[in-house]
């Protein structure tokens, strides 16, 4: 009898929006921040981030970020 162990969920949040300036990470309008989604692993989060970043490449003030939610939820688990 084999017991498959599911890989642990390592949640990642992808979000972004237009920044006020290129020198700082302060959004121009928080009501327009694009919450792309929450992903179960870095690979899928990176794919979503890359798609959004490439789609907005013509606007230098647009930035997308990946937040490692699993590190925020359990900072002792590094």
mmCIF file of the N, C-alpha and C atoms, coordinates in Angstrom:
data_MODEL
# 
_entry.id   MODEL 
# 
loop_
_atom_site.group_PDB 
_atom_site.id 
_atom_site.type_symbol 
_atom_site.label_atom_id 
_atom_site.label_alt_id 
_atom_site.label_comp_id 
_atom_site.label_asym_id 
_atom_site.label_entity_id 
_atom_site.label_seq_id 
_atom_site.pdbx_PDB_ins_code 
_atom_site.Cartn_x 
_atom_site.Cartn_y 
_atom_site.Cartn_z 
_atom_site.occupancy 
_atom_site.B_iso_or_equiv 
_atom_site.pdbx_formal_charge 
_atom_site.auth_seq_id 
_atom_site.auth_comp_id 
_atom_site.auth_asym_id 
_atom_site.auth_atom_id 
_atom_site.pdbx_PDB_model_num 
ATOM 1   N N  . UNK A 1 1  ? 0.844  -1.164 0.000   1.00 0.00 ? 1  UNK A N  1 
ATOM 2   C CA . UNK A 1 1  ? 0.000  0.000  0.000   1.00 0.00 ? 1  UNK A CA 1 
ATOM 3   C C  . UNK A 1 1  ? 0.902  1.244  0.000   1.00 0.00 ? 1  UNK A C  1 
ATOM 4   N N  . UNK A 1 2  ? 0.756  2.081  -0.997  1.00 0.00 ? 2  UNK A N  1 
ATOM 5   C CA . UNK A 1 2  ? 1.582  3.281  -1.084  1.00 0.00 ? 2  UNK A CA 1 
ATOM 6   C C  . UNK A 1 2  ? 0.780  4.503  -0.652  1.00 0.00 ? 2  UNK A C  1 
ATOM 7   N N  . UNK A 1 3  ? 1.441  5.353  0.096   1.00 0.00 ? 3  UNK A N  1 
ATOM 8   C CA . UNK A 1 3  ? 0.817  6.598  0.549   1.00 0.00 ? 3  UNK A CA 1 
ATOM 9   C C  . UNK A 1 3  ? 1.543  7.747  -0.114  1.00 0.00 ? 3  UNK A C  1 
ATOM 10  N N  . UNK A 1 4  ? 0.826  8.393  -1.037  1.00 0.00 ? 4  UNK A N  1 
ATOM 11  C CA . UNK A 1 4  ? 1.424  9.556  -1.693  1.00 0.00 ? 4  UNK A CA 1 
ATOM 12  C C  . UNK A 1 4  ? 1.307  10.766 -0.786  1.00 0.00 ? 4  UNK A C  1 
ATOM 13  N N  . UNK A 1 5  ? 2.405  11.448 -0.644  1.00 0.00 ? 5  UNK A N  1 
ATOM 14  C CA . UNK A 1 5  ? 2.409  12.670 0.159   1.00 0.00 ? 5  UNK A CA 1 
ATOM 15  C C  . UNK A 1 5  ? 2.269  13.852 -0.792  1.00 0.00 ? 5  UNK A C  1 
ATOM 16  N N  . UNK A 1 6  ? 1.222  14.635 -0.549  1.00 0.00 ? 6  UNK A N  1 
ATOM 17  C CA . UNK A 1 6  ? 1.018  15.812 -1.390  1.00 0.00 ? 6  UNK A CA 1 
ATOM 18  C C  . UNK A 1 6  ? 2.068  16.864 -1.057  1.00 0.00 ? 6  UNK A C  1 
ATOM 19  N N  . UNK A 1 7  ? 2.568  17.548 -2.081  1.00 0.00 ? 7  UNK A N  1 
ATOM 20  C CA . UNK A 1 7  ? 3.529  18.619 -1.788  1.00 0.00 ? 7  UNK A CA 1 
ATOM 21  C C  . UNK A 1 7  ? 2.858  19.708 -0.959  1.00 0.00 ? 7  UNK A C  1 
ATOM 22  N N  . UNK A 1 8  ? 3.615  20.296 -0.075  1.00 0.00 ? 8  UNK A N  1 
ATOM 23  C CA . UNK A 1 8  ? 3.101  21.336 0.806   1.00 0.00 ? 8  UNK A CA 1 
ATOM 24  C C  . UNK A 1 8  ? 2.758  22.589 0.013   1.00 0.00 ? 8  UNK A C  1 
ATOM 25  N N  . UNK A 1 9  ? 1.621  23.190 0.346   1.00 0.00 ? 9  UNK A N  1 
ATOM 26  C CA . UNK A 1 9  ? 1.241  24.448 -0.298  1.00 0.00 ? 9  UNK A CA 1 
ATOM 27  C C  . UNK A 1 9  ? 2.152  25.561 0.179   1.00 0.00 ? 9  UNK A C  1 
ATOM 28  N N  . UNK A 1 10 ? 2.770  26.242 -0.761  1.00 0.00 ? 10 UNK A N  1 
ATOM 29  C CA . UNK A 1 10 ? 3.587  27.414 -0.452  1.00 0.00 ? 10 UNK A CA 1 
ATOM 30  C C  . UNK A 1 10 ? 2.939  28.600 -1.165  1.00 0.00 ? 10 UNK A C  1 
ATOM 31  N N  . UNK A 1 11 ? 1.969  29.213 -0.501  1.00 0.00 ? 11 UNK A N  1 
ATOM 32  C CA . UNK A 1 11 ? 1.146  30.243 -1.126  1.00 0.00 ? 11 UNK A CA 1 
ATOM 33  C C  . UNK A 1 11 ? 1.944  31.487 -1.505  1.00 0.00 ? 11 UNK A C  1 
ATOM 34  N N  . UNK A 1 12 ? 1.618  32.010 -2.688  1.00 0.00 ? 12 UNK A N  1 
ATOM 35  C CA . UNK A 1 12 ? 2.242  33.226 -3.215  1.00 0.00 ? 12 UNK A CA 1 
ATOM 36  C C  . UNK A 1 12 ? 1.147  34.138 -3.767  1.00 0.00 ? 12 UNK A C  1 
ATOM 37  N N  . UNK A 1 13 ? 1.264  35.431 -3.489  1.00 0.00 ? 13 UNK A N  1 
ATOM 38  C CA . UNK A 1 13 ? 0.327  36.442 -3.976  1.00 0.00 ? 13 UNK A CA 1 
ATOM 39  C C  . UNK A 1 13 ? 1.004  37.244 -5.079  1.00 0.00 ? 13 UNK A C  1 
ATOM 40  N N  . UNK A 1 14 ? 0.287  37.450 -6.184  1.00 0.00 ? 14 UNK A N  1 
ATOM 41  C CA . UNK A 1 14 ? 0.784  38.289 -7.276  1.00 0.00 ? 14 UNK A CA 1 
ATOM 42  C C  . UNK A 1 14 ? -0.145 39.497 -7.378  1.00 0.00 ? 14 UNK A C  1 
ATOM 43  N N  . UNK A 1 15 ? 0.455  40.675 -7.344  1.00 0.00 ? 15 UNK A N  1 
ATOM 44  C CA . UNK A 1 15 ? -0.328 41.909 -7.464  1.00 0.00 ? 15 UNK A CA 1 
ATOM 45  C C  . UNK A 1 15 ? 0.553  42.990 -8.071  1.00 0.00 ? 15 UNK A C  1 
ATOM 46  N N  . UNK A 1 16 ? -0.087 44.067 -8.490  1.00 0.00 ? 16 UNK A N  1 
ATOM 47  C CA . UNK A 1 16 ? 0.694  45.161 -9.060  1.00 0.00 ? 16 UNK A CA 1 
ATOM 48  C C  . UNK A 1 16 ? -0.180 46.355 -9.377  1.00 0.00 ? 16 UNK A C  1 
ATOM 49  N N  . UNK A 1 17 ? 0.468  47.356 -9.947  1.00 0.00 ? 17 UNK A N  1 
ATOM 50  C CA . UNK A 1 17 ? -0.236 48.566 -10.320 1.00 0.00 ? 17 UNK A CA 1 
ATOM 51  C C  . UNK A 1 17 ? 0.734  49.645 -10.732 1.00 0.00 ? 17 UNK A C  1 
ATOM 52  N N  . UNK A 1 18 ? 0.184  50.815 -10.977 1.00 0.00 ? 18 UNK A N  1 
ATOM 53  C CA . UNK A 1 18 ? 0.999  51.943 -11.429 1.00 0.00 ? 18 UNK A CA 1 
ATOM 54  C C  . UNK A 1 18 ? 1.604  52.664 -10.230 1.00 0.00 ? 18 UNK A C  1 
ATOM 55  N N  . UNK A 1 19 ? 2.904  52.884 -10.281 1.00 0.00 ? 19 UNK A N  1 
ATOM 56  C CA . UNK A 1 19 ? 3.611  53.565 -9.206  1.00 0.00 ? 19 UNK A CA 1 
ATOM 57  C C  . UNK A 1 19 ? 3.622  55.077 -9.431  1.00 0.00 ? 19 UNK A C  1 
ATOM 58  N N  . UNK A 1 20 ? 3.748  55.824 -8.331  1.00 0.00 ? 20 UNK A N  1 
ATOM 59  C CA . UNK A 1 20 ? 3.834  57.286 -8.430  1.00 0.00 ? 20 UNK A CA 1 
ATOM 60  C C  . UNK A 1 20 ? 5.138  57.715 -9.104  1.00 0.00 ? 20 UNK A C  1 
ATOM 61  N N  . UNK A 1 21 ? 6.226  57.015 -8.778  1.00 0.00 ? 21 UNK A N  1 
ATOM 62  C CA . UNK A 1 21 ? 7.515  57.343 -9.370  1.00 0.00 ? 21 UNK A CA 1 
ATOM 63  C C  . UNK A 1 21 ? 8.330  56.062 -9.521  1.00 0.00 ? 21 UNK A C  1 
ATOM 64  N N  . UNK A 1 22 ? 9.385  56.143 -10.294 1.00 0.00 ? 22 UNK A N  1 
ATOM 65  C CA . UNK A 1 22 ? 10.232 54.987 -10.519 1.00 0.00 ? 22 UNK A CA 1 
ATOM 66  C C  . UNK A 1 22 ? 11.191 54.743 -9.357  1.00 0.00 ? 22 UNK A C  1 
ATOM 67  N N  . UNK A 1 23 ? 11.327 55.712 -8.457  1.00 0.00 ? 23 UNK A N  1 
ATOM 68  C CA . UNK A 1 23 ? 12.279 55.610 -7.363  1.00 0.00 ? 23 UNK A CA 1 
ATOM 69  C C  . UNK A 1 23 ? 11.720 54.949 -6.109  1.00 0.00 ? 23 UNK A C  1 
ATOM 70  N N  . UNK A 1 24 ? 10.413 54.751 -6.045  1.00 0.00 ? 24 UNK A N  1 
ATOM 71  C CA . UNK A 1 24 ? 9.802  54.257 -4.815  1.00 0.00 ? 24 UNK A CA 1 
ATOM 72  C C  . UNK A 1 24 ? 8.698  53.262 -5.139  1.00 0.00 ? 24 UNK A C  1 
ATOM 73  N N  . UNK A 1 25 ? 8.333  52.474 -4.152  1.00 0.00 ? 25 UNK A N  1 
ATOM 74  C CA . UNK A 1 25 ? 7.218  51.542 -4.328  1.00 0.00 ? 25 UNK A CA 1 
ATOM 75  C C  . UNK A 1 25 ? 6.009  52.121 -3.599  1.00 0.00 ? 25 UNK A C  1 
ATOM 76  N N  . UNK A 1 26 ? 5.402  53.116 -4.236  1.00 0.00 ? 26 UNK A N  1 
ATOM 77  C CA . UNK A 1 26 ? 4.185  53.730 -3.733  1.00 0.00 ? 26 UNK A CA 1 
ATOM 78  C C  . UNK A 1 26 ? 3.218  53.828 -4.905  1.00 0.00 ? 26 UNK A C  1 
ATOM 79  N N  . UNK A 1 27 ? 2.042  53.218 -4.729  1.00 0.00 ? 27 UNK A N  1 
ATOM 80  C CA . UNK A 1 27 ? 1.092  53.158 -5.829  1.00 0.00 ? 27 UNK A CA 1 
ATOM 81  C C  . UNK A 1 27 ? 0.411  54.501 -6.060  1.00 0.00 ? 27 UNK A C  1 
ATOM 82  N N  . UNK A 1 28 ? 0.170  54.797 -7.321  1.00 0.00 ? 28 UNK A N  1 
ATOM 83  C CA . UNK A 1 28 ? -0.480 56.045 -7.727  1.00 0.00 ? 28 UNK A CA 1 
ATOM 84  C C  . UNK A 1 28 ? -1.906 56.102 -7.179  1.00 0.00 ? 28 UNK A C  1 
ATOM 85  N N  . UNK A 1 29 ? -2.633 54.983 -7.261  1.00 0.00 ? 29 UNK A N  1 
ATOM 86  C CA . UNK A 1 29 ? -4.026 54.929 -6.814  1.00 0.00 ? 29 UNK A CA 1 
ATOM 87  C C  . UNK A 1 29 ? -4.308 53.517 -6.287  1.00 0.00 ? 29 UNK A C  1 
ATOM 88  N N  . UNK A 1 30 ? -4.416 53.397 -4.971  1.00 0.00 ? 30 UNK A N  1 
ATOM 89  C CA . UNK A 1 30 ? -4.629 52.076 -4.365  1.00 0.00 ? 30 UNK A CA 1 
ATOM 90  C C  . UNK A 1 30 ? -5.924 51.400 -4.818  1.00 0.00 ? 30 UNK A C  1 
ATOM 91  N N  . UNK A 1 31 ? -6.898 52.181 -5.231  1.00 0.00 ? 31 UNK A N  1 
ATOM 92  C CA . UNK A 1 31 ? -8.158 51.570 -5.690  1.00 0.00 ? 31 UNK A CA 1 
ATOM 93  C C  . UNK A 1 31 ? -7.993 50.876 -7.035  1.00 0.00 ? 31 UNK A C  1 
ATOM 94  N N  . UNK A 1 32 ? -6.860 51.102 -7.696  1.00 0.00 ? 32 UNK A N  1 
ATOM 95  C CA . UNK A 1 32 ? -6.606 50.461 -8.982  1.00 0.00 ? 32 UNK A CA 1 
ATOM 96  C C  . UNK A 1 32 ? -5.492 49.418 -8.936  1.00 0.00 ? 32 UNK A C  1 
ATOM 97  N N  . UNK A 1 33 ? -5.124 48.978 -7.729  1.00 0.00 ? 33 UNK A N  1 
ATOM 98  C CA . UNK A 1 33 ? -4.130 47.912 -7.610  1.00 0.00 ? 33 UNK A CA 1 
ATOM 99  C C  . UNK A 1 33 ? -4.751 46.627 -8.155  1.00 0.00 ? 33 UNK A C  1 
ATOM 100 N N  . UNK A 1 34 ? -4.012 45.951 -8.995  1.00 0.00 ? 34 UNK A N  1 
ATOM 101 C CA . UNK A 1 34 ? -4.470 44.730 -9.657  1.00 0.00 ? 34 UNK A CA 1 
ATOM 102 C C  . UNK A 1 34 ? -4.070 43.522 -8.810  1.00 0.00 ? 34 UNK A C  1 
ATOM 103 N N  . UNK A 1 35 ? -5.060 42.900 -8.166  1.00 0.00 ? 35 UNK A N  1 
ATOM 104 C CA . UNK A 1 35 ? -4.825 41.682 -7.394  1.00 0.00 ? 35 UNK A CA 1 
ATOM 105 C C  . UNK A 1 35 ? -4.950 40.508 -8.365  1.00 0.00 ? 35 UNK A C  1 
ATOM 106 N N  . UNK A 1 36 ? -3.831 40.045 -8.854  1.00 0.00 ? 36 UNK A N  1 
ATOM 107 C CA . UNK A 1 36 ? -3.825 39.004 -9.888  1.00 0.00 ? 36 UNK A CA 1 
ATOM 108 C C  . UNK A 1 36 ? -4.310 37.679 -9.326  1.00 0.00 ? 36 UNK A C  1 
ATOM 109 N N  . UNK A 1 37 ? -3.795 37.271 -8.167  1.00 0.00 ? 37 UNK A N  1 
ATOM 110 C CA . UNK A 1 37 ? -4.268 36.029 -7.573  1.00 0.00 ? 37 UNK A CA 1 
ATOM 111 C C  . UNK A 1 37 ? -3.299 35.432 -6.576  1.00 0.00 ? 37 UNK A C  1 
ATOM 112 N N  . UNK A 1 38 ? -3.753 34.342 -5.955  1.00 0.00 ? 38 UNK A N  1 
ATOM 113 C CA . UNK A 1 38 ? -2.957 33.570 -5.011  1.00 0.00 ? 38 UNK A CA 1 
ATOM 114 C C  . UNK A 1 38 ? -2.663 32.232 -5.669  1.00 0.00 ? 38 UNK A C  1 
ATOM 115 N N  . UNK A 1 39 ? -1.404 31.810 -5.580  1.00 0.00 ? 39 UNK A N  1 
ATOM 116 C CA . UNK A 1 39 ? -0.944 30.608 -6.281  1.00 0.00 ? 39 UNK A CA 1 
ATOM 117 C C  . UNK A 1 39 ? -0.304 29.633 -5.299  1.00 0.00 ? 39 UNK A C  1 
ATOM 118 N N  . UNK A 1 40 ? -0.402 28.335 -5.571  1.00 0.00 ? 40 UNK A N  1 
ATOM 119 C CA . UNK A 1 40 ? 0.065  27.319 -4.622  1.00 0.00 ? 40 UNK A CA 1 
ATOM 120 C C  . UNK A 1 40 ? 1.573  27.080 -4.613  1.00 0.00 ? 40 UNK A C  1 
ATOM 121 N N  . UNK A 1 41 ? 2.290  27.698 -5.540  1.00 0.00 ? 41 UNK A N  1 
ATOM 122 C CA . UNK A 1 41 ? 3.739  27.505 -5.594  1.00 0.00 ? 41 UNK A CA 1 
ATOM 123 C C  . UNK A 1 41 ? 4.372  28.664 -6.358  1.00 0.00 ? 41 UNK A C  1 
ATOM 124 N N  . UNK A 1 42 ? 5.692  28.789 -6.212  1.00 0.00 ? 42 UNK A N  1 
ATOM 125 C CA . UNK A 1 42 ? 6.394  29.903 -6.841  1.00 0.00 ? 42 UNK A CA 1 
ATOM 126 C C  . UNK A 1 42 ? 6.344  29.810 -8.366  1.00 0.00 ? 42 UNK A C  1 
ATOM 127 N N  . UNK A 1 43 ? 6.430  28.617 -8.905  1.00 0.00 ? 43 UNK A N  1 
ATOM 128 C CA . UNK A 1 43 ? 6.455  28.444 -10.360 1.00 0.00 ? 43 UNK A CA 1 
ATOM 129 C C  . UNK A 1 43 ? 5.202  29.028 -11.018 1.00 0.00 ? 43 UNK A C  1 
ATOM 130 N N  . UNK A 1 44 ? 4.041  28.715 -10.481 1.00 0.00 ? 44 UNK A N  1 
ATOM 131 C CA . UNK A 1 44 ? 2.796  29.246 -11.068 1.00 0.00 ? 44 UNK A CA 1 
ATOM 132 C C  . UNK A 1 44 ? 2.646  30.738 -10.793 1.00 0.00 ? 44 UNK A C  1 
ATOM 133 N N  . UNK A 1 45 ? 3.097  31.198 -9.632  1.00 0.00 ? 45 UNK A N  1 
ATOM 134 C CA . UNK A 1 45 ? 3.059  32.641 -9.334  1.00 0.00 ? 45 UNK A CA 1 
ATOM 135 C C  . UNK A 1 45 ? 3.975  33.401 -10.286 1.00 0.00 ? 45 UNK A C  1 
ATOM 136 N N  . UNK A 1 46 ? 5.142  32.852 -10.542 1.00 0.00 ? 46 UNK A N  1 
ATOM 137 C CA . UNK A 1 46 ? 6.096  33.497 -11.450 1.00 0.00 ? 46 UNK A CA 1 
ATOM 138 C C  . UNK A 1 46 ? 5.523  33.586 -12.867 1.00 0.00 ? 46 UNK A C  1 
ATOM 139 N N  . UNK A 1 47 ? 4.830  32.550 -13.300 1.00 0.00 ? 47 UNK A N  1 
ATOM 140 C CA . UNK A 1 47 ? 4.219  32.559 -14.638 1.00 0.00 ? 47 UNK A CA 1 
ATOM 141 C C  . UNK A 1 47 ? 3.160  33.658 -14.730 1.00 0.00 ? 47 UNK A C  1 
ATOM 142 N N  . UNK A 1 48 ? 2.348  33.815 -13.690 1.00 0.00 ? 48 UNK A N  1 
ATOM 143 C CA . UNK A 1 48 ? 1.320  34.868 -13.671 1.00 0.00 ? 48 UNK A CA 1 
ATOM 144 C C  . UNK A 1 48 ? 1.970  36.249 -13.628 1.00 0.00 ? 48 UNK A C  1 
ATOM 145 N N  . UNK A 1 49 ? 2.998  36.405 -12.788 1.00 0.00 ? 49 UNK A N  1 
ATOM 146 C CA . UNK A 1 49 ? 3.729  37.668 -12.696 1.00 0.00 ? 49 UNK A CA 1 
ATOM 147 C C  . UNK A 1 49 ? 4.337  38.048 -14.041 1.00 0.00 ? 49 UNK A C  1 
ATOM 148 N N  . UNK A 1 50 ? 4.967  37.083 -14.686 1.00 0.00 ? 50 UNK A N  1 
ATOM 149 C CA . UNK A 1 50 ? 5.640  37.340 -15.963 1.00 0.00 ? 50 UNK A CA 1 
ATOM 150 C C  . UNK A 1 50 ? 4.633  37.769 -17.036 1.00 0.00 ? 50 UNK A C  1 
ATOM 151 N N  . UNK A 1 51 ? 3.485  37.113 -17.078 1.00 0.00 ? 51 UNK A N  1 
ATOM 152 C CA . UNK A 1 51 ? 2.455  37.464 -18.060 1.00 0.00 ? 51 UNK A CA 1 
ATOM 153 C C  . UNK A 1 51 ? 1.970  38.892 -17.851 1.00 0.00 ? 51 UNK A C  1 
ATOM 154 N N  . UNK A 1 52 ? 1.719  39.270 -16.595 1.00 0.00 ? 52 UNK A N  1 
ATOM 155 C CA . UNK A 1 52 ? 1.254  40.629 -16.307 1.00 0.00 ? 52 UNK A CA 1 
ATOM 156 C C  . UNK A 1 52 ? 2.344  41.661 -16.596 1.00 0.00 ? 52 UNK A C  1 
ATOM 157 N N  . UNK A 1 53 ? 3.570  41.359 -16.208 1.00 0.00 ? 53 UNK A N  1 
ATOM 158 C CA . UNK A 1 53 ? 4.679  42.286 -16.437 1.00 0.00 ? 53 UNK A CA 1 
ATOM 159 C C  . UNK A 1 53 ? 4.899  42.499 -17.931 1.00 0.00 ? 53 UNK A C  1 
ATOM 160 N N  . UNK A 1 54 ? 4.830  41.441 -18.705 1.00 0.00 ? 54 UNK A N  1 
ATOM 161 C CA . UNK A 1 54 ? 5.031  41.565 -20.151 1.00 0.00 ? 54 UNK A CA 1 
ATOM 162 C C  . UNK A 1 54 ? 3.872  42.302 -20.812 1.00 0.00 ? 54 UNK A C  1 
ATOM 163 N N  . UNK A 1 55 ? 2.663  42.131 -20.288 1.00 0.00 ? 55 UNK A N  1 
ATOM 164 C CA . UNK A 1 55 ? 1.493  42.802 -20.866 1.00 0.00 ? 55 UNK A CA 1 
ATOM 165 C C  . UNK A 1 55 ? 1.507  44.306 -20.621 1.00 0.00 ? 55 UNK A C  1 
ATOM 166 N N  . UNK A 1 56 ? 2.261  44.747 -19.610 1.00 0.00 ? 56 UNK A N  1 
ATOM 167 C CA . UNK A 1 56 ? 2.283  46.171 -19.267 1.00 0.00 ? 56 UNK A CA 1 
ATOM 168 C C  . UNK A 1 56 ? 3.652  46.798 -19.510 1.00 0.00 ? 56 UNK A C  1 
ATOM 169 N N  . UNK A 1 57 ? 4.475  46.169 -20.322 1.00 0.00 ? 57 UNK A N  1 
ATOM 170 C CA . UNK A 1 57 ? 5.855  46.608 -20.528 1.00 0.00 ? 57 UNK A CA 1 
ATOM 171 C C  . UNK A 1 57 ? 5.943  48.024 -21.114 1.00 0.00 ? 57 UNK A C  1 
ATOM 172 N N  . UNK A 1 58 ? 4.921  48.489 -21.802 1.00 0.00 ? 58 UNK A N  1 
ATOM 173 C CA . UNK A 1 58 ? 4.943  49.824 -22.405 1.00 0.00 ? 58 UNK A CA 1 
ATOM 174 C C  . UNK A 1 58 ? 4.779  50.953 -21.383 1.00 0.00 ? 58 UNK A C  1 
ATOM 175 N N  . UNK A 1 59 ? 4.344  50.631 -20.169 1.00 0.00 ? 59 UNK A N  1 
ATOM 176 C CA . UNK A 1 59 ? 4.168  51.636 -19.118 1.00 0.00 ? 59 UNK A CA 1 
ATOM 177 C C  . UNK A 1 59 ? 5.259  51.411 -18.067 1.00 0.00 ? 59 UNK A C  1 
ATOM 178 N N  . UNK A 1 60 ? 6.260  52.257 -18.059 1.00 0.00 ? 60 UNK A N  1 
ATOM 179 C CA . UNK A 1 60 ? 7.401  52.102 -17.154 1.00 0.00 ? 60 UNK A CA 1 
ATOM 180 C C  . UNK A 1 60 ? 6.997  52.194 -15.681 1.00 0.00 ? 60 UNK A C  1 
ATOM 181 N N  . UNK A 1 61 ? 5.865  52.807 -15.377 1.00 0.00 ? 61 UNK A N  1 
ATOM 182 C CA . UNK A 1 61 ? 5.430  52.955 -13.996 1.00 0.00 ? 61 UNK A CA 1 
ATOM 183 C C  . UNK A 1 61 ? 4.643  51.748 -13.476 1.00 0.00 ? 61 UNK A C  1 
ATOM 184 N N  . UNK A 1 62 ? 4.312  50.819 -14.336 1.00 0.00 ? 62 UNK A N  1 
ATOM 185 C CA . UNK A 1 62 ? 3.589  49.618 -13.906 1.00 0.00 ? 62 UNK A CA 1 
ATOM 186 C C  . UNK A 1 62 ? 4.571  48.606 -13.345 1.00 0.00 ? 62 UNK A C  1 
ATOM 187 N N  . UNK A 1 63 ? 4.251  48.074 -12.170 1.00 0.00 ? 63 UNK A N  1 
ATOM 188 C CA . UNK A 1 63 ? 5.089  47.066 -11.535 1.00 0.00 ? 63 UNK A CA 1 
ATOM 189 C C  . UNK A 1 63 ? 4.207  45.978 -10.940 1.00 0.00 ? 63 UNK A C  1 
ATOM 190 N N  . UNK A 1 64 ? 4.660  44.752 -11.073 1.00 0.00 ? 64 UNK A N  1 
ATOM 191 C CA . UNK A 1 64 ? 3.995  43.606 -10.457 1.00 0.00 ? 64 UNK A CA 1 
ATOM 192 C C  . UNK A 1 64 ? 4.969  42.948 -9.496  1.00 0.00 ? 64 UNK A C  1 
ATOM 193 N N  . UNK A 1 65 ? 4.410  42.371 -8.435  1.00 0.00 ? 65 UNK A N  1 
ATOM 194 C CA . UNK A 1 65 ? 5.208  41.806 -7.360  1.00 0.00 ? 65 UNK A CA 1 
ATOM 195 C C  . UNK A 1 65 ? 4.707  40.417 -6.997  1.00 0.00 ? 65 UNK A C  1 
ATOM 196 N N  . UNK A 1 66 ? 5.612  39.615 -6.463  1.00 0.00 ? 66 UNK A N  1 
ATOM 197 C CA . UNK A 1 66 ? 5.255  38.315 -5.886  1.00 0.00 ? 66 UNK A CA 1 
ATOM 198 C C  . UNK A 1 66 ? 5.552  38.394 -4.389  1.00 0.00 ? 66 UNK A C  1 
ATOM 199 N N  . UNK A 1 67 ? 4.543  38.100 -3.575  1.00 0.00 ? 67 UNK A N  1 
ATOM 200 C CA . UNK A 1 67 ? 4.716  38.061 -2.124  1.00 0.00 ? 67 UNK A CA 1 
ATOM 201 C C  . UNK A 1 67 ? 4.666  36.597 -1.699  1.00 0.00 ? 67 UNK A C  1 
ATOM 202 N N  . UNK A 1 68 ? 5.657  36.175 -0.960  1.00 0.00 ? 68 UNK A N  1 
ATOM 203 C CA . UNK A 1 68 ? 5.712  34.797 -0.450  1.00 0.00 ? 68 UNK A CA 1 
ATOM 204 C C  . UNK A 1 68 ? 4.815  34.710 0.787   1.00 0.00 ? 68 UNK A C  1 
ATOM 205 N N  . UNK A 1 69 ? 3.528  34.462 0.566   1.00 0.00 ? 69 UNK A N  1 
ATOM 206 C CA . UNK A 1 69 ? 2.573  34.447 1.676   1.00 0.00 ? 69 UNK A CA 1 
ATOM 207 C C  . UNK A 1 69 ? 2.910  33.389 2.709   1.00 0.00 ? 69 UNK A C  1 
ATOM 208 N N  . UNK A 1 70 ? 3.468  32.274 2.279   1.00 0.00 ? 70 UNK A N  1 
ATOM 209 C CA . UNK A 1 70 ? 3.790  31.211 3.234   1.00 0.00 ? 70 UNK A CA 1 
ATOM 210 C C  . UNK A 1 70 ? 4.809  31.700 4.257   1.00 0.00 ? 70 UNK A C  1 
ATOM 211 N N  . UNK A 1 71 ? 5.670  32.641 3.884   1.00 0.00 ? 71 UNK A N  1 
ATOM 212 C CA . UNK A 1 71 ? 6.638  33.205 4.826   1.00 0.00 ? 71 UNK A CA 1 
ATOM 213 C C  . UNK A 1 71 ? 5.982  34.198 5.778   1.00 0.00 ? 71 UNK A C  1 
ATOM 214 N N  . UNK A 1 72 ? 4.949  34.873 5.307   1.00 0.00 ? 72 UNK A N  1 
ATOM 215 C CA . UNK A 1 72 ? 4.213  35.822 6.144   1.00 0.00 ? 72 UNK A CA 1 
ATOM 216 C C  . UNK A 1 72 ? 3.338  35.055 7.138   1.00 0.00 ? 72 UNK A C  1 
ATOM 217 N N  . UNK A 1 73 ? 2.711  33.985 6.662   1.00 0.00 ? 73 UNK A N  1 
ATOM 218 C CA . UNK A 1 73 ? 1.813  33.212 7.506   1.00 0.00 ? 73 UNK A CA 1 
ATOM 219 C C  . UNK A 1 73 ? 2.549  32.411 8.580   1.00 0.00 ? 73 UNK A C  1 
ATOM 220 N N  . UNK A 1 74 ? 3.764  31.961 8.257   1.00 0.00 ? 74 UNK A N  1 
ATOM 221 C CA . UNK A 1 74 ? 4.557  31.189 9.202   1.00 0.00 ? 74 UNK A CA 1 
ATOM 222 C C  . UNK A 1 74 ? 6.025  31.579 9.079   1.00 0.00 ? 74 UNK A C  1 
ATOM 223 N N  . UNK A 1 75 ? 6.409  32.723 9.680   1.00 0.00 ? 75 UNK A N  1 
ATOM 224 C CA . UNK A 1 75 ? 7.782  33.220 9.510   1.00 0.00 ? 75 UNK A CA 1 
ATOM 225 C C  . UNK A 1 75 ? 8.842  32.305 10.109  1.00 0.00 ? 75 UNK A C  1 
ATOM 226 N N  . UNK A 1 76 ? 8.468  31.408 11.004  1.00 0.00 ? 76 UNK A N  1 
ATOM 227 C CA . UNK A 1 76 ? 9.465  30.512 11.606  1.00 0.00 ? 76 UNK A CA 1 
ATOM 228 C C  . UNK A 1 76 ? 9.816  29.352 10.679  1.00 0.00 ? 76 UNK A C  1 
ATOM 229 N N  . UNK A 1 77 ? 9.072  29.198 9.597   1.00 0.00 ? 77 UNK A N  1 
ATOM 230 C CA . UNK A 1 77 ? 9.255  28.055 8.697   1.00 0.00 ? 77 UNK A CA 1 
ATOM 231 C C  . UNK A 1 77 ? 10.036 28.470 7.453   1.00 0.00 ? 77 UNK A C  1 
ATOM 232 N N  . UNK A 1 78 ? 11.325 28.714 7.591   1.00 0.00 ? 78 UNK A N  1 
ATOM 233 C CA . UNK A 1 78 ? 12.142 29.098 6.437   1.00 0.00 ? 78 UNK A CA 1 
ATOM 234 C C  . UNK A 1 78 ? 13.033 28.008 6.018   1.00 0.00 ? 78 UNK A C  1 
# 
